[in-house]
Amino acid sequence: MQPLINFQNDIVTGIVVQGKQLGRTIGYPTANIEPYKLVDLPKGVYGVYVYYGEKLYMGVMNVGERPSFNDGNHITYEVHILDFNDDLYGKELSVEFAFYVRNEQKFSSLPDLIQQLNKDARYTANRRKKALALWGRLHA
């Protein structure tokens, strides 16, 4: 598959590894990617395209240190795939960065984090809808 939109041509490809499984407990399961090659991106949240097998999905990806979970200072690549529910452990994913959503930040409470994740997912889904509508008008 050809990438649809390039965000500085940055693509992370790697294997999905087991994380702490905290995202699934708050309604946002994530695929934790162990990349074959690190990509130098600013820490933050991104709207992304996720390539899995022959399918393309939209997702929200955090690149950073997970400060709300006091998880140390190592960089993680975690993607929540919108409208997706499947076991990806041990599978290869490619993630293309489409647009920047916001800076990574530490939240003082779990409800605050969940509220922001809801906003991030809605924002990303709306950007996707607008892009698809524009594509449809251009190719009608």
N, C-alpha and C positions, 0 to 999 in steps of 0.2 A: 504494500500500500504506500502511496505517496502521501507525505505529510500535507495537511491542508493549509496551515498557516504557520509561518516560522517566527518564533520569538528569538531573534538573534541566532537562528539555526541550532538552538540548544535542545538536545534530546538526551534523555537518560535511559539507558537500557540495562536491565539487570534481572536478577532472580528475586522473587518474593520470598522473604524469610519471615519467620515468626517473630512478632514483637511482643509487647506486654499485653496486647489485646484489650487495651483500655478504650479504644475508639468504639468497639462494638458494644461496650456497656453503656455508652451515651448516645447510641443511634448513628454513629459515624464510623463504621468499620473502615480500616485503612489497610492498604497493601504496603508493607514496608519493603522497600526495594534496596537490595544490596547491589549497587551499580558496578558494572564492569570497569567503568572509567568515570572518575569524578568530573562534574561540570562545575565551573566556577561561576556561581550565581549569588546575588545578594540573598541573605536570609529573608524569608517571607512566604507569603501564600500566593499561589499562582493558579490561574485557570489553565487547564491542560487538556490535551488530546491523549487518550490512552489507547495504544495498539495492543490488542490481545488476540492472537490467532489471526483470523481474517477479518476481525471486527474492530470498529472504531467506537470509542466511548468518550464522553466528556467527564472531566474530573476536577477536583480541587486538591492541590498538592501543597504540603508544607515542606519547605526546605529550611532546616535549622536545627536548633538544639532543644526544642520542646520545653521552653522555660516554665510553663505552667505545671509541669510534672517534675521539676528539679532533676532532670535526667542526665546531668553532666554537660560537658561542652563538646561532645562529638556531634557532627552533622548527620542528620537523618533525612531520608527522602520517603515521605509517607503520602500516599494518594488515596483519597476517597473517591471512588468511581460512582458517578450519579446513575441511578436506575440500574444497579448491578448488585447481584447477590450470588456469588459463586466462590468456591474454595480455590484460591490462587497459590497456595503454598507450593514452592518449588517450580512455579511456572515463570516463564520469561515475559516481561512486559517492557514495552518501549513507551516513554512518556515524552511528548513534545510540549514545550512551554509556549502557550498561546498569548497570555497576557498576565500582567502583574495585578494582583488583587489588593494586597496590603502588606505592611511590615509584620514580621513576627512579633508577638507581644506576649507578656505574661499576664494571665488573668487571676484576679484575686479569689474567684470562686468558680466552681464547676458550672453553676447556672449561667454565669457570665460567659464562660467559654462556649457552652452550648448555644447560647443566644447568638454569639458571633459566628459560630459554624453554620447556623441556620442562614444568617445574612450572606455569608460567603457562598453557600450552595445556591441560594436564590439569585445572587448577583451573577454567578457563573452560568446558571441555567438561562437567565435572561440574555446574557451576552451571546449564548449559543443560539437562542431563538432569533435574535436580531441578525446574526450572521447568516443563518439559514434562510431567513426572509429575504435578505439582500441577495444572496446567491440565487434564490429562486427568481427574483426580478431580473437579475442580470442574464439568466439563462432561459427565460421564458420565450 
